[in-house]
């Protein structure tokens, strides 16, 4: 509904009710969007998608420049823990 350019003092009761209904509808839509955005399942899904996007490009496939450092770090950590365990045993 088009918004009238009247001040509240000039608005008729019907115009005020119409304006309140529009505002209530917008508020309801905003609340629904916020509820959807903060659901734990939706947050987890967005995070999983971000991780996938970081490691896999839709056009070129796996992003080696991101995968290699992570794999190297994991291998170094495991090797360090094995060496440390053997030294302390």
Backbone atoms as SQL, in Angstrom:
CREATE TABLE atoms (id INTEGER PRIMARY KEY, chain TEXT, resi INTEGER, resn TEXT, atom TEXT, x REAL, y REAL, z REAL);
INSERT INTO atoms VALUES
  (1, 'A', 1, 'UNK', 'N', 0.837, -1.166, 0.000),
  (2, 'A', 1, 'UNK', 'CA', 0.000, 0.000, 0.000),
  (3, 'A', 1, 'UNK', 'C', 0.887, 1.236, 0.000),
  (4, 'A', 2, 'UNK', 'N', 0.571, 2.199, -0.803),
  (5, 'A', 2, 'UNK', 'CA', 1.369, 3.417, -0.897),
  (6, 'A', 2, 'UNK', 'C', 1.273, 4.197, 0.397),
  (7, 'A', 3, 'UNK', 'N', 2.371, 4.753, 0.755),
  (8, 'A', 3, 'UNK', 'CA', 2.425, 5.488, 2.001),
  (9, 'A', 3, 'UNK', 'C', 1.992, 6.925, 1.770),
  (10, 'A', 4, 'UNK', 'N', 1.040, 7.378, 2.527),
  (11, 'A', 4, 'UNK', 'CA', 0.565, 8.754, 2.394),
  (12, 'A', 4, 'UNK', 'C', 1.566, 9.681, 3.063),
  (13, 'A', 5, 'UNK', 'N', 1.702, 10.850, 2.513),
  (14, 'A', 5, 'UNK', 'CA', 2.619, 11.833, 3.079),
  (15, 'A', 5, 'UNK', 'C', 1.848, 12.776, 3.989),
  (16, 'A', 6, 'UNK', 'N', 1.283, 12.218, 5.011),
  (17, 'A', 6, 'UNK', 'CA', 0.549, 13.024, 5.989),
  (18, 'A', 6, 'UNK', 'C', 1.182, 12.815, 7.342),
  (19, 'A', 7, 'UNK', 'N', 1.056, 13.774, 8.183),
  (20, 'A', 7, 'UNK', 'CA', 1.541, 13.637, 9.545),
  (21, 'A', 7, 'UNK', 'C', 0.494, 12.856, 10.335),
  (22, 'A', 8, 'UNK', 'N', 0.890, 12.244, 11.423),
  (23, 'A', 8, 'UNK', 'CA', -0.078, 11.487, 12.212),
  (24, 'A', 8, 'UNK', 'C', -1.307, 12.320, 12.610),
  (25, 'A', 9, 'UNK', 'N', -1.124, 13.605, 12.831),
  (26, 'A', 9, 'UNK', 'CA', -2.253, 14.439, 13.225),
  (27, 'A', 9, 'UNK', 'C', -3.231, 14.606, 12.068),
  (28, 'A', 10, 'UNK', 'N', -2.750, 14.544, 10.824),
  (29, 'A', 10, 'UNK', 'CA', -3.604, 14.711, 9.658),
  (30, 'A', 10, 'UNK', 'C', -4.205, 13.391, 9.184),
  (31, 'A', 11, 'UNK', 'N', -3.638, 12.257, 9.613),
  (32, 'A', 11, 'UNK', 'CA', -4.068, 10.952, 9.122),
  (33, 'A', 11, 'UNK', 'C', -5.414, 10.562, 9.712),
  (34, 'A', 12, 'UNK', 'N', -6.193, 9.904, 8.890),
  (35, 'A', 12, 'UNK', 'CA', -7.478, 9.388, 9.374),
  (36, 'A', 12, 'UNK', 'C', -7.213, 8.098, 10.137),
  (37, 'A', 13, 'UNK', 'N', -8.146, 7.652, 10.929),
  (38, 'A', 13, 'UNK', 'CA', -7.965, 6.388, 11.650),
  (39, 'A', 13, 'UNK', 'C', -7.705, 5.215, 10.704),
  (40, 'A', 14, 'UNK', 'N', -8.349, 5.195, 9.551),
  (41, 'A', 14, 'UNK', 'CA', -8.124, 4.111, 8.594),
  (42, 'A', 14, 'UNK', 'C', -6.694, 4.140, 8.048),
  (43, 'A', 15, 'UNK', 'N', -6.167, 5.329, 7.797),
  (44, 'A', 15, 'UNK', 'CA', -4.793, 5.449, 7.315),
  (45, 'A', 15, 'UNK', 'C', -3.802, 4.991, 8.381),
  (46, 'A', 16, 'UNK', 'N', -4.094, 5.326, 9.615),
  (47, 'A', 16, 'UNK', 'CA', -3.216, 4.901, 10.719),
  (48, 'A', 16, 'UNK', 'C', -3.242, 3.386, 10.838),
  (49, 'A', 17, 'UNK', 'N', -4.432, 2.789, 10.755),
  (50, 'A', 17, 'UNK', 'CA', -4.552, 1.331, 10.841),
  (51, 'A', 17, 'UNK', 'C', -3.802, 0.681, 9.678),
  (52, 'A', 18, 'UNK', 'N', -3.963, 1.226, 8.462),
  (53, 'A', 18, 'UNK', 'CA', -3.254, 0.684, 7.302),
  (54, 'A', 18, 'UNK', 'C', -1.748, 0.756, 7.494),
  (55, 'A', 19, 'UNK', 'N', -1.277, 1.888, 7.980),
  (56, 'A', 19, 'UNK', 'CA', 0.161, 2.063, 8.216),
  (57, 'A', 19, 'UNK', 'C', 0.660, 1.083, 9.283),
  (58, 'A', 20, 'UNK', 'N', -0.106, 0.890, 10.334),
  (59, 'A', 20, 'UNK', 'CA', 0.275, -0.059, 11.384),
  (60, 'A', 20, 'UNK', 'C', 0.301, -1.487, 10.847),
  (61, 'A', 21, 'UNK', 'N', -0.636, -1.833, 9.977),
  (62, 'A', 21, 'UNK', 'CA', -0.652, -3.180, 9.397),
  (63, 'A', 21, 'UNK', 'C', 0.587, -3.410, 8.530),
  (64, 'A', 22, 'UNK', 'N', 0.974, -2.381, 7.775),
  (65, 'A', 22, 'UNK', 'CA', 2.186, -2.490, 6.954),
  (66, 'A', 22, 'UNK', 'C', 3.410, -2.658, 7.854),
  (67, 'A', 23, 'UNK', 'N', 3.486, -1.850, 8.882),
  (68, 'A', 23, 'UNK', 'CA', 4.626, -1.944, 9.807),
  (69, 'A', 23, 'UNK', 'C', 4.654, -3.289, 10.517),
  (70, 'A', 24, 'UNK', 'N', 3.491, -3.791, 10.917),
  (71, 'A', 24, 'UNK', 'CA', 3.413, -5.082, 11.590),
  (72, 'A', 24, 'UNK', 'C', 3.853, -6.203, 10.650),
  (73, 'A', 25, 'UNK', 'N', 3.461, -6.112, 9.405),
  (74, 'A', 25, 'UNK', 'CA', 3.865, -7.120, 8.420),
  (75, 'A', 25, 'UNK', 'C', 5.374, -7.110, 8.224),
  (76, 'A', 26, 'UNK', 'N', 5.954, -5.912, 8.091),
  (77, 'A', 26, 'UNK', 'CA', 7.408, -5.805, 7.929),
  (78, 'A', 26, 'UNK', 'C', 8.134, -6.331, 9.161),
  (79, 'A', 27, 'UNK', 'N', 7.627, -5.993, 10.326),
  (80, 'A', 27, 'UNK', 'CA', 8.243, -6.465, 11.568),
  (81, 'A', 27, 'UNK', 'C', 8.165, -7.984, 11.661),
  (82, 'A', 28, 'UNK', 'N', 7.034, -8.529, 11.300),
  (83, 'A', 28, 'UNK', 'CA', 6.865, -9.979, 11.327),
  (84, 'A', 28, 'UNK', 'C', 7.849, -10.664, 10.381),
  (85, 'A', 29, 'UNK', 'N', 8.006, -10.098, 9.176),
  (86, 'A', 29, 'UNK', 'CA', 8.970, -10.665, 8.227),
  (87, 'A', 29, 'UNK', 'C', 10.388, -10.599, 8.775),
  (88, 'A', 30, 'UNK', 'N', 10.742, -9.481, 9.404),
  (89, 'A', 30, 'UNK', 'CA', 12.086, -9.337, 9.980),
  (90, 'A', 30, 'UNK', 'C', 12.324, -10.338, 11.092),
  (91, 'A', 31, 'UNK', 'N', 11.339, -10.529, 11.940),
  (92, 'A', 31, 'UNK', 'CA', 11.473, -11.499, 13.041),
  (93, 'A', 31, 'UNK', 'C', 11.625, -12.907, 12.479),
  (94, 'A', 32, 'UNK', 'N', 10.837, -13.247, 11.462),
  (95, 'A', 32, 'UNK', 'CA', 10.949, -14.566, 10.844),
  (96, 'A', 32, 'UNK', 'C', 12.341, -14.782, 10.251),
  (97, 'A', 33, 'UNK', 'N', 12.889, -13.746, 9.611),
  (98, 'A', 33, 'UNK', 'CA', 14.230, -13.863, 9.043),
  (99, 'A', 33, 'UNK', 'C', 15.282, -14.051, 10.138),
  (100, 'A', 34, 'UNK', 'N', 15.123, -13.324, 11.235),
  (101, 'A', 34, 'UNK', 'CA', 16.078, -13.464, 12.337),
  (102, 'A', 34, 'UNK', 'C', 15.992, -14.845, 12.973),
  (103, 'A', 35, 'UNK', 'N', 14.790, -15.344, 13.174),
  (104, 'A', 35, 'UNK', 'CA', 14.618, -16.674, 13.761),
  (105, 'A', 35, 'UNK', 'C', 15.267, -17.718, 12.870),
  (106, 'A', 36, 'UNK', 'N', 15.052, -17.600, 11.569),
  (107, 'A', 36, 'UNK', 'CA', 15.639, -18.550, 10.633),
  (108, 'A', 36, 'UNK', 'C', 17.160, -18.451, 10.645),
  (109, 'A', 37, 'UNK', 'N', 17.671, -17.240, 10.771),
  (110, 'A', 37, 'UNK', 'CA', 19.119, -17.034, 10.722),
  (111, 'A', 37, 'UNK', 'C', 19.843, -17.581, 11.951),
  (112, 'A', 38, 'UNK', 'N', 19.204, -17.593, 13.103),
  (113, 'A', 38, 'UNK', 'CA', 19.893, -18.013, 14.327),
  (114, 'A', 38, 'UNK', 'C', 19.611, -19.458, 14.734),
  (115, 'A', 39, 'UNK', 'N', 18.890, -20.196, 13.905),
  (116, 'A', 39, 'UNK', 'CA', 18.680, -21.614, 14.212),
  (117, 'A', 39, 'UNK', 'C', 20.025, -22.330, 14.150),
  (118, 'A', 40, 'UNK', 'N', 20.347, -23.128, 15.155),
  (119, 'A', 40, 'UNK', 'CA', 21.636, -23.825, 15.168),
  (120, 'A', 40, 'UNK', 'C', 21.890, -24.661, 13.915),
  (121, 'A', 41, 'UNK', 'N', 20.871, -25.314, 13.402),
  (122, 'A', 41, 'UNK', 'CA', 21.062, -26.136, 12.197),
  (123, 'A', 41, 'UNK', 'C', 21.442, -25.263, 11.004),
  (124, 'A', 42, 'UNK', 'N', 20.837, -24.093, 10.901),
  (125, 'A', 42, 'UNK', 'CA', 21.154, -23.196, 9.793),
  (126, 'A', 42, 'UNK', 'C', 22.545, -22.601, 9.945),
  (127, 'A', 43, 'UNK', 'N', 22.927, -22.299, 11.176),
  (128, 'A', 43, 'UNK', 'CA', 24.282, -21.786, 11.424),
  (129, 'A', 43, 'UNK', 'C', 25.308, -22.850, 11.032),
  (130, 'A', 44, 'UNK', 'N', 25.076, -24.092, 11.444),
  (131, 'A', 44, 'UNK', 'CA', 25.995, -25.186, 11.118),
  (132, 'A', 44, 'UNK', 'C', 26.075, -25.393, 9.608),
  (133, 'A', 45, 'UNK', 'N', 24.940, -25.292, 8.938),
  (134, 'A', 45, 'UNK', 'CA', 24.925, -25.467, 7.488),
  (135, 'A', 45, 'UNK', 'C', 25.720, -24.357, 6.790),
  (136, 'A', 46, 'UNK', 'N', 25.570, -23.122, 7.255),
  (137, 'A', 46, 'UNK', 'CA', 26.326, -22.012, 6.659),
  (138, 'A', 46, 'UNK', 'C', 27.822, -22.187, 6.888),
  (139, 'A', 47, 'UNK', 'N', 28.195, -22.608, 8.098),
  (140, 'A', 47, 'UNK', 'CA', 29.616, -22.806, 8.397),
  (141, 'A', 47, 'UNK', 'C', 30.193, -23.940, 7.553),
  (142, 'A', 48, 'UNK', 'N', 29.448, -25.026, 7.412),
  (143, 'A', 48, 'UNK', 'CA', 29.922, -26.148, 6.591),
  (144, 'A', 48, 'UNK', 'C', 30.101, -25.702, 5.146),
  (145, 'A', 49, 'UNK', 'N', 29.190, -24.880, 4.651),
  (146, 'A', 49, 'UNK', 'CA', 29.310, -24.389, 3.283),
  (147, 'A', 49, 'UNK', 'C', 30.532, -23.481, 3.128),
  (148, 'A', 50, 'UNK', 'N', 30.802, -22.665, 4.143),
  (149, 'A', 50, 'UNK', 'CA', 31.988, -21.802, 4.085),
  (150, 'A', 50, 'UNK', 'C', 33.266, -22.634, 4.025),
  (151, 'A', 51, 'UNK', 'N', 33.314, -23.699, 4.802),
  (152, 'A', 51, 'UNK', 'CA', 34.494, -24.567, 4.800),
  (153, 'A', 51, 'UNK', 'C', 34.638, -25.249, 3.446),
  (154, 'A', 52, 'UNK', 'N', 33.523, -25.755, 2.910),
  (155, 'A', 52, 'UNK', 'CA', 33.573, -26.383, 1.585),
  (156, 'A', 52, 'UNK', 'C', 34.049, -25.385, 0.536),
  (157, 'A', 53, 'UNK', 'N', 33.512, -24.178, 0.597),
  (158, 'A', 53, 'UNK', 'CA', 33.912, -23.150, -0.366),
  (159, 'A', 53, 'UNK', 'C', 35.392, -22.800, -0.236),
  (160, 'A', 54, 'UNK', 'N', 35.938, -22.881, 0.978),
  (161, 'A', 54, 'UNK', 'CA', 37.352, -22.570, 1.199),
  (162, 'A', 54, 'UNK', 'C', 38.244, -23.631, 0.551),
  (163, 'A', 55, 'UNK', 'N', 37.833, -24.896, 0.649),
  (164, 'A', 55, 'UNK', 'CA', 38.674, -25.983, 0.162),
  (165, 'A', 55, 'UNK', 'C', 38.341, -26.451, -1.251),
  (166, 'A', 56, 'UNK', 'N', 37.137, -26.146, -1.741),
  (167, 'A', 56, 'UNK', 'CA', 36.735, -26.636, -3.064),
  (168, 'A', 56, 'UNK', 'C', 36.113, -25.496, -3.858),
  (169, 'A', 57, 'UNK', 'N', 36.668, -25.243, -5.029),
  (170, 'A', 57, 'UNK', 'CA', 36.116, -24.249, -5.948),
  (171, 'A', 57, 'UNK', 'C', 35.133, -24.971, -6.867),
  (172, 'A', 58, 'UNK', 'N', 33.944, -24.402, -7.053),
  (173, 'A', 58, 'UNK', 'CA', 32.930, -25.046, -7.881),
  (174, 'A', 58, 'UNK', 'C', 33.397, -25.240, -9.325),
  (175, 'A', 59, 'UNK', 'N', 34.231, -24.349, -9.823),
  (176, 'A', 59, 'UNK', 'CA', 34.669, -24.425, -11.215),
  (177, 'A', 59, 'UNK', 'C', 35.937, -25.245, -11.396),
  (178, 'A', 60, 'UNK', 'N', 36.896, -25.078, -10.491),
  (179, 'A', 60, 'UNK', 'CA', 38.198, -25.722, -10.687),
  (180, 'A', 60, 'UNK', 'C', 38.430, -26.938, -9.804),
  (181, 'A', 61, 'UNK', 'N', 37.548, -27.208, -8.868),
  (182, 'A', 61, 'UNK', 'CA', 37.712, -28.370, -7.995),
  (183, 'A', 61, 'UNK', 'C', 38.499, -28.027, -6.741),
  (184, 'A', 62, 'UNK', 'N', 39.250, -29.005, -6.210),
  (185, 'A', 62, 'UNK', 'CA', 39.979, -28.791, -4.957),
  (186, 'A', 62, 'UNK', 'C', 40.975, -27.629, -5.056),
  (187, 'A', 63, 'UNK', 'N', 41.054, -26.858, -4.000),
  (188, 'A', 63, 'UNK', 'CA', 41.997, -25.730, -3.943),
  (189, 'A', 63, 'UNK', 'C', 43.257, -26.198, -3.220),
  (190, 'A', 64, 'UNK', 'N', 44.221, -26.621, -4.009),
  (191, 'A', 64, 'UNK', 'CA', 45.454, -27.193, -3.468),
  (192, 'A', 64, 'UNK', 'C', 46.164, -26.185, -2.564),
  (193, 'A', 65, 'UNK', 'N', 46.108, -24.911, -2.929),
  (194, 'A', 65, 'UNK', 'CA', 46.794, -23.890, -2.134),
  (195, 'A', 65, 'UNK', 'C', 46.220, -23.762, -0.723),
  (196, 'A', 66, 'UNK', 'N', 45.015, -24.247, -0.502),
  (197, 'A', 66, 'UNK', 'CA', 44.425, -24.238, 0.842),
  (198, 'A', 66, 'UNK', 'C', 44.547, -25.603, 1.524),
  (199, 'A', 67, 'UNK', 'N', 44.515, -26.661, 0.726),
  (200, 'A', 67, 'UNK', 'CA', 44.539, -28.017, 1.287),
  (201, 'A', 67, 'UNK', 'C', 45.930, -28.394, 1.787),
  (202, 'A', 68, 'UNK', 'N', 46.969, -28.091, 1.002),
  (203, 'A', 68, 'UNK', 'CA', 48.333, -28.507, 1.344),
  (204, 'A', 68, 'UNK', 'C', 48.785, -27.980, 2.711),
  (205, 'A', 69, 'UNK', 'N', 48.591, -26.700, 3.024),
  (206, 'A', 69, 'UNK', 'CA', 49.030, -26.242, 4.351),
  (207, 'A', 69, 'UNK', 'C', 48.306, -26.946, 5.511),
  (208, 'A', 70, 'UNK', 'N', 47.035, -27.238, 5.328),
  (209, 'A', 70, 'UNK', 'CA', 46.293, -27.918, 6.394),
  (210, 'A', 70, 'UNK', 'C', 46.804, -29.344, 6.573),
  (211, 'A', 71, 'UNK', 'N', 46.970, -30.051, 5.461),
  (212, 'A', 71, 'UNK', 'CA', 47.475, -31.427, 5.542),
  (213, 'A', 71, 'UNK', 'C', 48.879, -31.441, 6.134),
  (214, 'A', 72, 'UNK', 'N', 49.719, -30.511, 5.726),
  (215, 'A', 72, 'UNK', 'CA', 51.077, -30.421, 6.267),
  (216, 'A', 72, 'UNK', 'C', 51.051, -30.181, 7.773),
  (217, 'A', 73, 'UNK', 'N', 50.175, -29.294, 8.208),
  (218, 'A', 73, 'UNK', 'CA', 50.057, -29.019, 9.637),
  (219, 'A', 73, 'UNK', 'C', 49.589, -30.224, 10.427),
  (220, 'A', 74, 'UNK', 'N', 48.637, -30.964, 9.881),
  (221, 'A', 74, 'UNK', 'CA', 48.135, -32.168, 10.563),
  (222, 'A', 74, 'UNK', 'C', 49.235, -33.222, 10.644),
  (223, 'A', 75, 'UNK', 'N', 49.934, -33.453, 9.538),
  (224, 'A', 75, 'UNK', 'CA', 51.015, -34.453, 9.530),
  (225, 'A', 75, 'UNK', 'C', 52.113, -34.052, 10.508),
  (226, 'A', 76, 'UNK', 'N', 52.493, -32.786, 10.533),
  (227, 'A', 76, 'UNK', 'CA', 53.532, -32.328, 11.457),
  (228, 'A', 76, 'UNK', 'C', 53.084, -32.485, 12.909),
  (229, 'A', 77, 'UNK', 'N', 51.829, -32.193, 13.190),
  (230, 'A', 77, 'UNK', 'CA', 51.315, -32.338, 14.556),
  (231, 'A', 77, 'UNK', 'C', 51.323, -33.793, 14.995),
  (232, 'A', 78, 'UNK', 'N', 50.848, -34.685, 14.135),
  (233, 'A', 78, 'UNK', 'CA', 50.831, -36.118, 14.472),
  (234, 'A', 78, 'UNK', 'C', 52.253, -36.626, 14.653),
  (235, 'A', 79, 'UNK', 'N', 53.155, -36.248, 13.755),
  (236, 'A', 79, 'UNK', 'CA', 54.550, -36.689, 13.877),
  (237, 'A', 79, 'UNK', 'C', 55.162, -36.165, 15.175),
  (238, 'A', 80, 'UNK', 'N', 54.884, -34.915, 15.506),
  (239, 'A', 80, 'UNK', 'CA', 55.395, -34.353, 16.753),
  (240, 'A', 80, 'UNK', 'C', 54.855, -35.081, 17.971),
  (241, 'A', 81, 'UNK', 'N', 53.594, -35.425, 17.962),
  (242, 'A', 81, 'UNK', 'CA', 53.017, -36.158, 19.092),
  (243, 'A', 81, 'UNK', 'C', 53.603, -37.565, 19.216),
  (244, 'A', 82, 'UNK', 'N', 53.858, -38.222, 18.079),
  (245, 'A', 82, 'UNK', 'CA', 54.468, -39.561, 18.104),
  (246, 'A', 82, 'UNK', 'C', 55.877, -39.478, 18.674),
  (247, 'A', 83, 'UNK', 'N', 56.654, -38.520, 18.229),
  (248, 'A', 83, 'UNK', 'CA', 58.020, -38.355, 18.730),
  (249, 'A', 83, 'UNK', 'C', 57.995, -38.026, 20.214),
  (250, 'A', 84, 'UNK', 'N', 57.143, -37.124, 20.616),
  (251, 'A', 84, 'UNK', 'CA', 57.034, -36.744, 22.021),
  (252, 'A', 84, 'UNK', 'C', 56.627, -37.928, 22.891),
  (253, 'A', 85, 'UNK', 'N', 55.706, -38.721, 22.413),
  (254, 'A', 85, 'UNK', 'CA', 55.257, -39.888, 23.177),
  (255, 'A', 85, 'UNK', 'C', 56.396, -40.907, 23.327),
  (256, 'A', 86, 'UNK', 'N', 57.168, -41.097, 22.287),
  (257, 'A', 86, 'UNK', 'CA', 58.283, -42.030, 22.354),
  (258, 'A', 86, 'UNK', 'C', 59.378, -41.530, 23.291),
  (259, 'A', 87, 'UNK', 'N', 59.608, -40.208, 23.308),
  (260, 'A', 87, 'UNK', 'CA', 60.620, -39.647, 24.195),
  (261, 'A', 87, 'UNK', 'C', 60.214, -39.768, 25.655),
  (262, 'A', 88, 'UNK', 'N', 58.914, -39.604, 25.922),
  (263, 'A', 88, 'UNK', 'CA', 58.441, -39.656, 27.299),
  (264, 'A', 88, 'UNK', 'C', 58.139, -41.054, 27.791),
  (265, 'A', 89, 'UNK', 'N', 58.086, -42.025, 26.909),
  (266, 'A', 89, 'UNK', 'CA', 57.742, -43.402, 27.306),
  (267, 'A', 89, 'UNK', 'C', 58.900, -44.155, 27.855);
